[in-house]
Amino acid sequence: QLHVVESGGGLVQPGGSLRLSCEVSGFTEAYFAIAWFRQAPGKEREGVSSFLSSDSRTYYADSVKGRFTISRPYANTTVYLQMNSLKPEDTATYYCAAEKESRVRRLPLIPEDYNYWGQGTQVTVSS
């Protein structure tokens, strides 16, 4: 059984930073994809960023390029999302998702490609 657990959300002022963590356990595949999605009230879930383990490539939505960085600093299945220069429009519930890499599209990030999801962590950007 695969488990996905996010942490690190919170309240931050505009221009501030947060780091989200996603720990995936129980993954037995050789290559995996871990992605971050977000959903604001009344809006559809949108892809933010992804990491593919086969070649360590990363992908970002245009709205977060240059501000967010996804990384896997250790040889395990924990991925971080460093969010800098946060804006009020970044306010949302952030979800981490995992899947066998061969089953996901690199871009765009499609929620339906991922079968394993965390419970979500709230990020609020407000003064």
N, C-alpha and C positions, 0 to 999 in steps of 0.2 A: 504494500500500500504506500502510495506516494503522498507526502505531506508538504504543503507550502505554507510558510509562516512569514508574514511581513512585520516589520517594526520600524519605529523611528518617526512617525508622523507627529504633528503638533501644530501649535500656533506660532506664526512668525510674522514679523513686520515686512512690508514691501522692501525689496532689496536684500533681504536676509537669505540665509541658507539653511538647509536641512539635509540630512543624509538618511535615506531609507535603506533598510536591509531586507533581503529575501533569502531565507534559508529553506532549501529543498532537501528533503530526506527520503530515502527509499528508492532513489532513482538507480536503475540498473542498466540503462542504455549506455552505449559507448559515447554517443554524442547527444547533446541536449540543447534546447533553446529555453532561455528564461527571458521573459518580457515584463515590462511594466505597462499597465493600462491605467486610465483614470476616468472617473465618471463624476460629473457635477450634477447637482439637482436639476431635473428636467432635460438633461442632455444625454446623448448616446455615449456609450463607453468608447473611448478613443485610445489608440496606441500611442505610447510615449517613447519607449526605447526597448531595444532587445539586444541580447548577447547570444552568440552562437558558439558553442564550445569547440567545434571542429577546427575553426581557424581563428577563433577569438575576435571575430568581426562584430562590430557594434552598429546599431542603426538608431536613428532618431527621427521623431516627427519634426517638421519644419518649425513648429511653434516653440520647441525647446532647444534647438540646435544652438550651440555656443553657450548655453546656460546649464544644461544637465549633462552629467557624465555617468555612464554605466560602467561598472568594472567588476572583475573577479580577481582580486589580488592574490588569492591562494588557490591551490589545486584542489578545490572542493566545489560543492554546489551551492555556495553562498555568493550572492550578487548584491552589489550596492548601487544605489542611485544617488549621486551627489547632485543636489539641486541648489544652484546659486542664482543670484539676481531674481529672486522670486517675485512674481507679480500677483495681484489679486485674482487675475484670471487663471492662475494655477491652482486655485482653491478647488479641491475635489477629494473624493475618496480614491486612493491609489491602491491598485490591486497588482499583485505579482502572479504570474502564470508560468507554468512549465509544460514542456512537451518534448517528445522525441524530435530531434532536429529535422529529420527528413520529412516530418509531417507539417512543417510550417513554411509559410512564404516569408521571404526576407523582408520585402516591402510590397505593399503596405502591411502594417501590423494589423492582423485580423483576429479579433477575439475568438471567433469560432474555430480557429486553428489550434487552440490550446484547450486541453481537457482538464488540467490540474490548476486549481486556483486557491489563493489564500483568502482570508476573511476580509482583507482590506484594512487600510490605515488612513485616517483622516489627516489631510493637510489643509490648513487654513492660513491664508495670507491676508492680513488685515492690520491696519493701524489702530 
